Each structure stands twice: as C-alpha cells, then as structure tokens.
Amino acid sequence: MPIRPMVPAINIFNSLNRNQILKFNMMKYKHLFILLLTVSLQIVKAQDKKSDDLFVVKPYLQIGREPSAESLELLWHVTDVNADWSVEQRNGNSGAWTKASTPAYNKVAVAGVAPHRVYHSKLTELISGGTFNYRVLMNGSVLFSSEGKSPKNDQQSYRFVAFGDIGAETPDQKLLAIRAFKAKPDLVVIPGDIVYENGTVKEYRSKFWNVYNADQENAQGAPIMRSVPFVAATGNHDSDNRDLDKFPDGLAYYMFWDQPLNGPVGVEGNAWIPALKASDVNRKAFLEAAGDSYPRMTNYSFNYGNAHWTVVDSNPYVDWTDKEITNWVKNDLASPAAKNATWRFVIFHHPGFSSSREHYEQQHMRLLSPIFEAGNVDVVFNGHVHNYQRSFPLTFTPDKQGTLMVGGKDLKTVRGRVVPGRWKLDKAFDGKTITKPKGIIYLVTGAGGQDLYNPEQNDDQDSWQKFTDKFISNVHSLTVADVNGKTLIIKQISAEGKELDAFTVTK
C-alpha cells in the first residue's frame, strides 16, 4: 500500500487525546512512527530538490515593459525542459487565487552555459501600495511562492535604495545586500556595473542572483528581488564588451532584465549602439536569448510614484554630441510623463562631476547638463567611481564639446571626453534649514561592493573639485531615499548601518 506523505504520522497523533497518548505503547509503534516520519521527510526533501534542480534562478520581480502602479513582471529561469508553467496571484494574504498572464519564455542557448529558459508572466490588478502573494506552478504543482510589494502611485510615499558597482562577490557587497533588504524599499535602483567583470551569464550566477535573490537573509545575501523590483542602467562591465566570440554568454543584461523599450530606435554602428563582434552562430544565439530587449533596453524612462526616471547609457562608445540621442533625452524630459511628475531623477553610470582621481578624464556626461537643467531634473544618480560623492546644487555650461580622449593599443579606443566649462554652485543649500536647491544635485553612489577608489582623498579636501560638497571614499555604502509628496530625504548608509550623510530637498 502506498504511503501518503506526512498524513499518516500526523493523523495517528491528531486522533489521540492526552490520556491516550500517555498510554500509547511507543515501543510497539516506534518502528512504524520512525518509518512514516523518515519517508515523509524524504518526500519533502525530494520535492525541494526537484524544485531546486528545475530552477536555475528562482522568481524575481521587474517593472516590465509598460510600468504601472497596478502591475509588475515576474521572471524565473529553469532548465530547458517542456512543462506546463503557470502563475497565480492574490492581493494581500487571503482571498481567491487568480491566474496571472500565461507565461512566455526566451531560450538562452549560448556557448559556455547549459541551455535554459527565462520565463515571463505579468502580474496585473495589483493594489498600489499594498502587498500581494504569488506562486509559480509546474504541471499544476506549486514549486515556489512569495510575498511582493505592489508599486506606489503618485499619491503615496515610497522608499528606494540606490547603489552601483555591486556584483563583485565581496563581503561588503553581501553586507550591503542585507542592508538594502533591512531598509524595506519599494524599489531598488542600480546605476550600472551590475556584475563583474564582463557581464556574463556565469557571472550573474556566481555574483548576483545568489546575493540579491537568496532564499533567506544570511551572511551570503537576502531575498530582496523576489519581493521588490530592481531597475538598472548599464555600466561598462555590463555592455562595453561586445566581443561575443570571446564571451558568448556576455551582454546577459539583455537576457535577464525586463524594462521599458521606449528609448530611441537605432541600429548597430550608429552613435549609441556599437557593433557586435560575433560569428553567425554566436550572434544568432545571443539575439534569440535577448529577444526584443536588444539593443533598445539601454535608454528608457518610466514613472514610479510621483517621480519620472530617465535612464541612459553613459558608456564612452555613446557619442553624446549626436543630435538624435540627445534629442531623445530632451524630449523625454519635456514629455507629459515628466512634466506631470513632482520629481525628476536621472540614472546613468559614468559621473560627469567627480573629484576622484580615478576616471577623472571621463567627463563626457557633462554635455547633458544643460538638457537636464532645462528638464528640471532634481537629482542625478551615478556609479562607476567606487565611493560616495555629493555635489553642491549646480548648473553647468560646457565649453563647446570638450576634447575626446582615446587610448588602447591602437590609440583609437574612446575613453571619454574632457569637458571644461563654467558652473554656478548653490552653497547656501545645506539640506537642513535651506532645502530648496538652485541647481541639480549630482550624487555618486558607486561604493556598492567593488574595491573602493581613492580612500586617500577622503580627508584631503584640497584634492576635491570646487563642486564637491561631500566625499566619502573609505567605506562601502548605499543610498536610501524617502519620497513623501514634495519632500525628498536622502541618506547615505554604510554597510554596518552608520549614517554617513543626510540631506532634505523640498519643493
């Protein structure tokens, strides 16, 4: 007779009252009890192992192609096996489960990793600002379940965490993942360098998913991605390397993220999309894995809460003197979605305003400052430089287009652009008593886990540029921002939880 897992052992004791249990002849039934318990545990472990064997990456949340306060996208990676996958959801912790959209997938079959599938399912009719539950089923059996936080609408307060240069597989990366989880954000923002060194599938597996989508909070990471969405800009370690013959599992950013595709349309070889180096086989495999994400998912925008976010690719291969790409940024910031928002934030990797000696020559993003100012941008979030820096509120007028910097063995590789110019600094703003800045605050939050840059400059204010108000380069940290109507409070927090900086902006 087949044994039903757990039920017989449990029913034996549920059917006995206290006196009967005391009289129960344990010697007589000891072997049966042990057998039942052992078999039950083995079945449960077998089911867990089956789930772990199927999931290459467990489910995680994204804002999706068309973000809203009532929807999110759910993604998960599984082995390349045919099965009937479905997703169910419900608002809160009770009520009837309803079907989410029918899952679809892209197959990742690039050289160097076992073929697998990246599934997508859209969660809709969420109650903004609330919580929801979801579960992923295969052939009708639940393999995974979690609670998530619904996006906030433009009338609700919210918190986001921002930190760049994260996927370095260092102890501080893991500490900051736990710190981000403990902050209980509604959204996590990554201004580039998601994984090191080459943005490959293998690097995501060893340095990213296990840290930010862990099964539980521990010394190795936290289960944050399954509860709140991450959004990201690409950094040089994510998309600068276009050699798919050398790294056929590279450019994994396009395979694993689900973000808007409302940026400028372009083709390889234009001012912002460098050509791939790839054999026909490697190119075909990559394009099938990336789907419609490539090449458009590097410049995009979205609204969250009462803020408009503009995300741009700042890698040096982008020619920011090109009118088509700069006009896209200008038009995005002039759009109704931006104009009707209370706050306007911009994310990209390479800071235009940095006092670090490291990467000092990469000033090319300064060229966009007049566009940001015309678009009433409040804060620009950057990474790339592995420390924390905050500028005074400033406005900037570039001197023409600056000087292009090239290097490499062939002396043709674009490294950046030195852009001198004139700035005006609002040194009256202190973020405490005077909270309405005259100009844009440029914030470098690149101390997310990779080795720190220029700790020797931490206390050497003479080495800072005149536009720099705060410079903290001797400790890893992340940014925690609270948005409540017309008030924005930003704090920089170390991996150990110490407050390093804090300021308030009001409108």
Disulfide bonds with the S-S distance in Angstrom:
none
